Amino acid sequence: MSTPAKWHKSSYSANGNNCVEARESARGADVRDTQHREAGHLSFPIAEWTALVGDLRANR
C-alpha cells in the first residue's frame, strides 16, 4: 500500500487568509479549505485536475 500524498498549500493562495490545500495522486487530486478542514474536501479525477492546472498556468 502506498503512503497517502501530503497536503500542501496552493501557490495561488498567496496572502494566507484565503488558502486552499491540495494533495495529488495518480488518480487525481483532493482540495480543501485550510480554514475549514473539518468540512472535508473535493476530489477531482486526473483529467479534470490536469485541465484546471493547465488553465491556471495559461491564465485562463
Secondary structure, DSSP 8 states (H G I E B T S, - for coil): -------EE-TT--SSSS-EEEEEETTEEEEEEGGGGGG--EEEEHHHHHHHHHHHHTT-
